[in-house]
């Protein structure tokens, strides 16, 4: 979950799968914490306002109109993530 549209757009663009990219408006149903993939390791202080929870999120809407990042920027990000994967670096914490 992110409190910024830009971070949500990145999440949609980098999601695995071939389905249409989607951004949902959600409400937490339990405690949330800073997402360690985007805060502790990469962006101290949580400037992306990215969070996670062990509890489900309630979907309350969808952002249907948003502007994607430039295709070459998305490709560069996906390529960088693939290189990390090849090095055995898993960017997803359990």
MIBA-304909 format. One line per 10 residues: number of its first residue (from 1); their letters; for each residue x, y, z of N, C-alpha, C. Coordinates in Angstrom, 2 decimals, padded with zeros to 5 digits, always signed. Each point is the difference from the previous one (the first is absolute). Example, Ala and Ser with C-alpha at 12.3 -4.5 7.8 and 13.67 -1.06 7.14 Angstrom:
1) as) +013.19 -005.69 +007.80 -000.89 +001.19 +000.00 +000.90 +001.20 +000.00 | -000.35 +001.05 -000.72 +000.82 +001.19 +000.06 -000.77 +001.09 +000.73 $
This chain:
1) xxxxxxxxxx) +000.85 -001.16 +000.00 -000.85 +001.16 +000.00 +000.89 +001.23 +000.00 | -000.41 +001.02 -000.73 +000.75 +001.25 -000.03 -000.96 +001.17 +000.15 | +000.47 +001.05 +000.62 -000.81 +001.21 +000.15 +000.29 +001.00 -001.12 | +000.88 -000.36 -000.95 +000.27 +000.89 -001.12 -000.41 -000.66 -001.31 | -000.54 +000.79 -000.91 -000.42 -000.54 -001.29 +001.20 -000.48 -000.79 | +001.13 +000.72 +000.05 +001.17 -000.42 -000.77 +000.47 -001.39 +000.41 | +000.07 -000.25 +001.30 +000.41 -001.33 +000.47 -001.02 -001.06 -000.40 | -001.27 +000.35 +000.03 -001.05 -000.94 -000.42 +000.13 -000.32 -001.48 | +000.32 +001.01 -000.80 +000.18 -000.23 -001.44 +001.17 -000.95 -000.23 | +001.12 +000.23 +000.72 +001.14 -000.92 -000.13 -000.41 -001.41 +000.39 $
11) xxxxxxxxxx) -000.77 -000.13 +001.05 -000.46 -001.33 +000.41 -000.81 -000.68 -001.08 | -000.88 +000.75 -000.63 -000.82 -000.57 -001.08 +000.87 -000.37 -001.20 | +000.93 +000.86 -000.34 +000.84 -000.24 -001.18 +000.98 -001.15 +000.19 | +000.41 -000.24 +001.23 +000.98 -001.06 +000.27 -000.64 -001.31 +000.46 | -001.31 -000.01 +000.12 -000.69 -001.22 +000.43 +000.22 -001.13 -001.01 | +000.04 -001.21 +000.51 +000.18 -001.19 -000.84 -001.33 -000.35 -000.64 | +000.04 -000.42 -001.25 -001.21 -000.45 -000.69 -000.26 +000.79 -001.25 | -000.97 -000.47 -000.74 -000.33 +000.62 -001.28 -001.33 +000.75 +000.03 | -000.66 +000.01 +001.13 -001.30 +000.67 +000.11 +000.18 +001.51 -000.03 | -001.09 +000.69 -000.16 -000.01 +001.46 +000.00 +000.51 +000.51 +001.33 $
21) xxxxxxxxxx) +000.81 +001.04 -000.05 +000.53 +000.61 +001.22 -001.14 +000.69 +000.74 | -000.04 -000.17 +001.32 -001.06 +000.59 +000.80 +000.56 +000.63 +001.26 | -000.66 +001.06 +000.44 +000.35 +000.65 +001.26 -001.29 +000.12 +000.80 | -000.01 -000.63 +001.16 -001.19 +000.02 +000.85 +000.17 +000.98 +001.15 | -001.09 +000.59 +000.41 -000.05 +000.79 +001.23 -000.39 -000.97 +001.10 | +000.79 -000.02 +001.06 -000.24 -000.98 +001.07 +000.04 +000.65 +001.37 | -000.59 -000.70 +000.93 +000.07 +000.36 +001.42 +000.57 -001.20 +000.75 | +000.94 +000.23 +000.91 +000.53 -001.12 +000.78 -001.05 -000.50 +000.99 | +000.02 -001.30 +000.27 -000.91 -000.57 +001.00 +000.75 -000.34 +001.29 | +001.29 +000.25 -000.01 +000.83 -000.27 +001.18 +001.20 +000.93 -000.01 $
31) xxxxxxxxxx) +000.98 -000.35 +000.80 +001.20 +000.82 +000.09 +000.79 -000.02 -001.30 | +000.61 +001.13 -000.33 +000.89 +000.09 -001.16 +001.39 +000.37 +000.51 | +001.01 -000.34 -000.81 +001.38 +000.34 +000.32 +000.69 +000.44 -001.27 | +001.11 +000.74 +000.14 +000.78 +000.40 -001.16 +000.42 -001.23 -000.78 | -000.05 +000.07 -001.32 +000.45 -001.10 -000.86 +001.52 -000.02 +000.01 | +000.62 -001.03 +000.58 +001.46 -000.02 +000.11 +000.73 -000.03 -001.34 | -000.64 -000.51 -001.06 +000.65 +000.00 -001.31 +000.23 +001.41 -000.51 | -000.87 +000.91 +000.38 +000.09 +001.36 -000.54 +000.44 +001.02 +001.02 | +000.16 -000.40 +001.23 +000.36 +000.99 +001.02 +001.33 -000.32 +000.64 | +000.06 -001.03 +000.80 +001.21 -000.30 +000.75 +001.24 -000.13 -000.90 $
41) xxxxxxxxxx) -000.18 -000.62 -001.16 +001.14 -000.29 -000.85 +000.27 +001.08 -001.05 | -001.03 +000.59 -000.55 +000.18 +000.87 -001.15 -000.29 +001.47 +000.26 | -001.02 +000.29 +000.76 -000.43 +001.38 +000.19 -000.30 +000.28 +001.46 | +001.03 +000.18 +000.84 -000.25 +000.25 +001.42 -000.97 +001.17 +000.21 | -000.88 -000.18 +000.95 -000.99 +001.02 +000.30 -001.31 -000.19 -000.74 | -000.08 -001.00 -000.86 -001.22 -000.34 -000.74 -000.55 +001.15 -000.84 | +000.80 +000.61 -000.90 -000.52 +001.07 -000.84 -001.05 -000.47 -001.01 | +000.01 -001.31 -000.32 -001.00 -000.52 -000.92 -001.33 -000.28 +000.69 | +000.00 +000.12 +001.33 -001.19 -000.28 +000.80 -000.58 -001.38 -000.36 | +000.89 -001.01 +000.02 -000.38 -001.37 -000.33 -000.10 -000.83 +001.27 $
51) xxxxxxxxxx) -001.06 -000.81 +000.07 -000.30 -000.75 +001.21 -000.40 -001.42 -000.34 | -000.05 -000.84 +001.01 -000.50 -001.36 -000.13 -000.74 -000.37 +001.28 | -000.73 -001.11 -000.07 -000.76 -000.46 +001.15 -000.17 -001.50 -000.09 | -000.10 -000.64 +001.15 -000.32 -001.42 +000.03 -001.51 -000.21 -000.12 | -000.75 +001.07 +000.18 -001.46 -000.05 -000.10 -000.42 +000.42 -001.41 | -001.18 -000.41 -000.45 -000.46 +000.39 -001.34 -000.31 +001.49 -000.08 | -000.05 +000.49 -001.21 -000.44 +001.35 -000.27 -001.39 -000.05 -000.61 | -000.83 +000.95 +000.34 -001.35 +000.08 -000.56 +000.06 +000.90 -001.23 | -000.41 -000.53 -001.15 -000.04 +000.79 -001.23 -001.23 +000.90 +000.05 | +000.23 +001.31 -000.14 -001.11 +000.95 +000.06 -000.18 +000.77 -001.31 $
61) xxxxxxxxxx) +000.88 -000.24 -000.97 -000.11 +000.67 -001.29 +001.16 -000.37 -000.89 | +000.05 +000.63 -001.16 +001.07 -000.23 -000.95 +000.36 +001.31 -000.67 | +001.30 +000.21 -000.20 +000.46 +001.16 -000.77 -000.03 -000.45 -001.46 | -000.89 +000.56 -000.78 -000.16 -000.47 -001.37 +000.75 +000.85 -001.02 | +000.40 +001.20 +000.39 +000.74 +000.87 -000.92 +001.32 +000.40 +000.67 | +001.10 -000.42 -000.62 +001.32 +000.35 +000.48 +000.98 -000.08 -001.16 | +001.10 +000.74 +000.13 +000.99 +000.06 -001.07 +001.17 -000.91 +000.32 | +000.30 -000.90 -000.92 +001.13 -000.92 +000.17 +001.33 +000.73 -000.10 | +001.01 -000.60 +000.59 +001.36 +000.50 -000.20 +000.40 -000.28 -001.45 | +000.97 +000.71 -000.54 +000.46 -000.28 -001.36 +000.43 -001.46 -000.14 $
71) xxxxxxxxxx) -000.31 -000.60 -001.15 +000.28 -001.43 -000.23 +001.46 -000.34 +000.23 | +000.92 +000.87 -000.41 +001.42 -000.29 +000.18 +000.39 +000.02 +001.48 | -000.67 +000.82 +000.80 +000.28 +000.05 +001.44 -000.51 -001.29 +000.68 | -001.16 -000.47 -000.41 -000.55 -001.25 +000.55 +000.89 -001.16 -000.40 | +000.44 -000.03 -001.25 +000.88 -001.08 -000.46 +001.31 +000.01 +000.79 | +000.57 +001.17 +000.23 +001.25 +000.09 +000.77 -000.20 -000.53 +001.42 | -001.12 +000.31 +000.61 -000.29 -000.49 +001.36 -000.17 -001.52 -000.01 | -000.74 -000.52 -000.97 -000.19 -001.45 -000.09 +001.32 -000.71 -000.26 | +000.85 +000.58 -000.86 +001.31 -000.59 -000.27 +000.86 -000.03 +001.26 | -000.04 +001.08 +000.78 +000.78 +000.07 +001.25 -000.49 -001.05 +000.99 $
81) xxxxxxxxxx) -001.31 -000.18 +000.10 -000.56 -001.02 +000.90 +000.39 -001.40 -000.46 | +000.03 -000.22 -001.31 +000.40 -001.30 -000.53 +001.46 -000.29 +000.32 | +000.86 +001.01 -000.09 +001.42 -000.19 +000.33 +000.16 -000.36 +001.48 | -000.78 +000.62 +000.87 +000.05 -000.36 +001.42 -000.43 -001.45 +000.20 | -001.04 -000.40 -000.72 -000.50 -001.37 +000.09 +001.08 -001.00 -000.45 | +000.69 +000.34 -001.08 +001.07 -000.87 -000.51 +001.14 -000.15 +001.02 | +000.21 +001.03 +000.81 +001.03 -000.04 +001.04 -000.49 -000.68 +001.27 | -001.26 -000.46 -000.03 -000.55 -000.68 +001.16 -000.54 +000.94 +001.06 | -000.20 +001.26 -000.36 -000.54 +000.98 +000.94 -001.50 +000.07 -000.17 | -000.71 -000.48 +001.01 -001.46 +000.03 -000.03 -000.46 +001.27 +000.68 $
91) xxxx) -000.71 +000.86 -000.74 -000.40 +001.29 +000.56 -001.28 -000.06 +000.82 | -000.59 -001.16 +000.13 -001.24 -000.10 +000.75 +000.24 -000.63 +001.36 | -000.29 +000.72 +001.05 +000.11 -000.53 +001.35 -001.26 -000.78 +000.35 | +000.16 -001.00 +000.80 -001.16 -000.77 +000.47 -000.59 +000.67 +001.19 $
